Amino acid sequence: MRESKTYSVLLVEAGQDRSQLVAKVLADLPEWFGLPDSTQEYIDQASNRVCFQAGEGWGFITLQETSPVCLEIHCMGVLKAHQGRGLGRQLMAAAEDYAISQG
């Protein structure tokens, strides 16, 4: 049975190293992020995106504003060792709550 509990999901504030978090998680997922140039773009762009972190850096979601009334998922990943624990669902819920709070 898969673990099911609530993990902390926090907004990564401006000035914190969002790129380092994204780089760590994406490096663990080469089957999904195996094109070095594309992966580096996600890493480089993370510093300019809204970013939430799950657990102790076990996963992230970055959001991109595409219009004054729309946010889209820019990138998302969870370390393999922490997949199947509900972190992705919690990251999605945090992103949804953030979008609602922004109107």
Beta strands, then each sheet from edge to edge (+ up, - down):
strand 1: 9-11
strand 2: 50-54
strand 3: 59-67
strand 4: 70-78
sheet 1: 1+ 2- 3+ 4-
end
